[in-house]
Amino acid sequence: MVKSSRSSGPGEPVRPQQIEEIFFARNGWECDFAIFQAGRPATLVQVTQHLDRDNLDREIKGLTSGKQFIGNAEGLLLFNTADRELKIPGWIQLRTVKNWLLGCE
Protein backbone atom coordinates (compact mmCIF):
# COMPACT_ATOMS: atom_id res chain seq x y z
CA MET A 1 0.00 0.00 0.00
CA VAL A 2 1.23 3.50 -0.89
CA LYS A 3 0.11 6.49 1.14
CA SER A 4 0.28 10.17 0.21
CA SER A 5 -1.10 13.32 1.79
CA ARG A 6 -1.96 14.76 -1.63
CA SER A 7 -5.14 14.00 -3.52
CA SER A 8 -6.81 15.28 -6.67
CA GLY A 9 -10.27 16.75 -6.82
CA PRO A 10 -13.36 15.17 -8.35
CA GLY A 11 -13.09 14.74 -12.10
CA GLU A 12 -9.31 15.18 -12.18
CA PRO A 13 -7.18 12.30 -13.49
CA VAL A 14 -5.44 10.07 -10.97
CA ARG A 15 -1.70 10.72 -11.02
CA PRO A 16 1.01 8.63 -9.31
CA GLN A 17 2.00 11.34 -6.80
CA GLN A 18 -1.64 11.75 -5.66
CA ILE A 19 -2.46 8.17 -4.72
CA GLU A 20 -3.60 7.62 -1.14
CA GLU A 21 -4.10 3.83 -1.14
CA ILE A 22 -3.41 1.26 -3.81
CA PHE A 23 -4.18 -2.46 -3.77
CA PHE A 24 -3.62 -5.44 -6.00
CA ALA A 25 -6.93 -7.13 -6.75
CA ARG A 26 -7.55 -10.70 -7.93
CA ASN A 27 -11.18 -11.52 -8.60
CA GLY A 28 -11.59 -14.22 -11.25
CA TRP A 29 -10.61 -11.95 -14.09
CA GLU A 30 -7.54 -10.25 -12.73
CA CYS A 31 -7.71 -6.50 -12.16
CA ASP A 32 -4.13 -5.30 -11.73
CA PHE A 33 -4.71 -2.52 -9.19
CA ALA A 34 -7.47 -0.70 -7.34
CA ILE A 35 -6.76 2.87 -6.20
CA PHE A 36 -8.84 4.50 -3.47
CA GLN A 37 -8.82 8.25 -2.84
CA ALA A 38 -11.01 10.12 -0.37
CA GLY A 39 -14.06 11.68 -2.00
CA ARG A 40 -13.62 9.94 -5.37
CA PRO A 41 -14.83 6.74 -6.99
CA ALA A 42 -12.23 3.96 -6.96
CA THR A 43 -9.94 3.77 -9.98
CA LEU A 44 -9.36 0.28 -11.36
CA VAL A 45 -6.12 -0.08 -13.31
CA GLN A 46 -5.01 -2.57 -15.94
CA VAL A 47 -1.46 -2.37 -17.33
CA THR A 48 -0.23 -4.02 -20.52
CA GLN A 49 2.85 -3.64 -22.70
CA HIS A 50 0.90 -3.67 -25.98
CA LEU A 51 -2.87 -3.31 -26.29
CA ASP A 52 -4.38 -5.05 -29.31
CA ARG A 53 -7.38 -7.09 -30.41
CA ASP A 54 -5.80 -10.24 -28.94
CA ASN A 55 -5.68 -8.96 -25.34
CA LEU A 56 -8.32 -6.20 -25.33
CA ASP A 57 -11.13 -8.48 -24.16
CA ARG A 58 -9.03 -9.81 -21.26
CA GLU A 59 -8.05 -6.32 -20.10
CA ILE A 60 -11.64 -5.04 -20.25
CA LYS A 61 -12.96 -8.14 -18.45
CA GLY A 62 -10.49 -7.51 -15.62
CA LEU A 63 -11.73 -3.94 -15.21
CA THR A 64 -15.38 -4.96 -15.54
CA SER A 65 -14.97 -7.70 -12.95
CA GLY A 66 -13.32 -5.24 -10.57
CA LYS A 67 -16.14 -2.73 -11.12
CA GLN A 68 -18.76 -5.38 -10.35
CA PHE A 69 -16.89 -6.28 -7.16
CA ILE A 70 -16.23 -2.71 -5.94
CA GLY A 71 -19.24 -0.88 -7.36
CA ASN A 72 -18.72 2.78 -8.20
CA ALA A 73 -15.39 2.81 -10.05
CA GLU A 74 -13.59 4.33 -13.02
CA GLY A 75 -11.35 2.31 -15.33
CA LEU A 76 -7.81 3.19 -16.39
CA LEU A 77 -6.03 1.11 -19.01
CA LEU A 78 -2.30 1.86 -19.19
CA PHE A 79 -0.15 0.68 -22.10
CA ASN A 80 3.12 1.43 -23.90
CA THR A 81 1.81 0.81 -27.43
CA ALA A 82 -1.65 0.11 -28.84
CA ASP A 83 -3.35 -0.79 -32.08
CA ARG A 84 -5.56 1.87 -33.61
CA GLU A 85 -9.35 1.82 -33.66
CA LEU A 86 -9.94 -0.34 -30.59
CA LYS A 87 -13.45 -0.07 -29.12
CA ILE A 88 -13.22 0.83 -25.44
CA PRO A 89 -16.21 1.34 -23.09
CA GLY A 90 -16.75 5.01 -22.18
CA TRP A 91 -16.03 4.48 -18.45
CA ILE A 92 -12.46 3.30 -19.24
CA GLN A 93 -9.74 5.87 -19.87
CA LEU A 94 -6.79 4.94 -22.12
CA ARG A 95 -3.37 6.39 -21.27
CA THR A 96 0.20 5.56 -22.16
CA VAL A 97 2.29 4.63 -19.13
CA LYS A 98 4.70 7.45 -19.98
CA ASN A 99 1.97 10.13 -20.10
CA TRP A 100 0.36 8.83 -16.90
CA LEU A 101 3.66 8.90 -15.02
CA LEU A 102 4.45 12.40 -16.29
CA GLY A 103 0.93 13.64 -15.53
CA CYS A 104 0.25 14.54 -19.17
CA GLU A 105 -3.25 14.47 -20.62
C-alpha positions as CSV (number, residue, x, y, z in Angstrom):
1,M,0.0,0.0,0.0
2,V,1.2,3.5,-0.9
3,K,0.1,6.5,1.1
4,S,0.3,10.2,0.2
5,S,-1.1,13.3,1.8
6,R,-2.0,14.8,-1.6
7,S,-5.1,14.0,-3.5
8,S,-6.8,15.3,-6.7
9,G,-10.3,16.7,-6.8
10,P,-13.4,15.2,-8.4
11,G,-13.1,14.7,-12.1
12,E,-9.3,15.2,-12.2
13,P,-7.2,12.3,-13.5
14,V,-5.4,10.1,-11.0
15,R,-1.7,10.7,-11.0
16,P,1.0,8.6,-9.3
17,Q,2.0,11.3,-6.8
18,Q,-1.6,11.7,-5.7
19,I,-2.5,8.2,-4.7
20,E,-3.6,7.6,-1.1
21,E,-4.1,3.8,-1.1
22,I,-3.4,1.3,-3.8
23,F,-4.2,-2.5,-3.8
24,F,-3.6,-5.4,-6.0
25,A,-6.9,-7.1,-6.7
26,R,-7.5,-10.7,-7.9
27,N,-11.2,-11.5,-8.6
28,G,-11.6,-14.2,-11.2
29,W,-10.6,-12.0,-14.1
30,E,-7.5,-10.3,-12.7
31,C,-7.7,-6.5,-12.2
32,D,-4.1,-5.3,-11.7
33,F,-4.7,-2.5,-9.2
34,A,-7.5,-0.7,-7.3
35,I,-6.8,2.9,-6.2
36,F,-8.8,4.5,-3.5
37,Q,-8.8,8.3,-2.8
38,A,-11.0,10.1,-0.4
39,G,-14.1,11.7,-2.0
40,R,-13.6,9.9,-5.4
41,P,-14.8,6.7,-7.0
42,A,-12.2,4.0,-7.0
43,T,-9.9,3.8,-10.0
44,L,-9.4,0.3,-11.4
45,V,-6.1,-0.1,-13.3
46,Q,-5.0,-2.6,-15.9
47,V,-1.5,-2.4,-17.3
48,T,-0.2,-4.0,-20.5
49,Q,2.9,-3.6,-22.7
50,H,0.9,-3.7,-26.0
51,L,-2.9,-3.3,-26.3
52,D,-4.4,-5.0,-29.3
53,R,-7.4,-7.1,-30.4
54,D,-5.8,-10.2,-28.9
55,N,-5.7,-9.0,-25.3
56,L,-8.3,-6.2,-25.3
57,D,-11.1,-8.5,-24.2
58,R,-9.0,-9.8,-21.3
59,E,-8.1,-6.3,-20.1
60,I,-11.6,-5.0,-20.3
61,K,-13.0,-8.1,-18.4
62,G,-10.5,-7.5,-15.6
63,L,-11.7,-3.9,-15.2
64,T,-15.4,-5.0,-15.5
65,S,-15.0,-7.7,-12.9
66,G,-13.3,-5.2,-10.6
67,K,-16.1,-2.7,-11.1
68,Q,-18.8,-5.4,-10.4
69,F,-16.9,-6.3,-7.2
70,I,-16.2,-2.7,-5.9
71,G,-19.2,-0.9,-7.4
72,N,-18.7,2.8,-8.2
73,A,-15.4,2.8,-10.1
74,E,-13.6,4.3,-13.0
75,G,-11.4,2.3,-15.3
76,L,-7.8,3.2,-16.4
77,L,-6.0,1.1,-19.0
78,L,-2.3,1.9,-19.2
79,F,-0.1,0.7,-22.1
80,N,3.1,1.4,-23.9
81,T,1.8,0.8,-27.4
82,A,-1.7,0.1,-28.8
83,D,-3.3,-0.8,-32.1
84,R,-5.6,1.9,-33.6
85,E,-9.4,1.8,-33.7
86,L,-9.9,-0.3,-30.6
87,K,-13.5,-0.1,-29.1
88,I,-13.2,0.8,-25.4
89,P,-16.2,1.3,-23.1
90,G,-16.8,5.0,-22.2
91,W,-16.0,4.5,-18.5
92,I,-12.5,3.3,-19.2
93,Q,-9.7,5.9,-19.9
94,L,-6.8,4.9,-22.1
95,R,-3.4,6.4,-21.3
96,T,0.2,5.6,-22.2
97,V,2.3,4.6,-19.1
98,K,4.7,7.4,-20.0
99,N,2.0,10.1,-20.1
100,W,0.4,8.8,-16.9
101,L,3.7,8.9,-15.0
102,L,4.4,12.4,-16.3
103,G,0.9,13.6,-15.5
104,C,0.3,14.5,-19.2
105,E,-3.2,14.5,-20.6
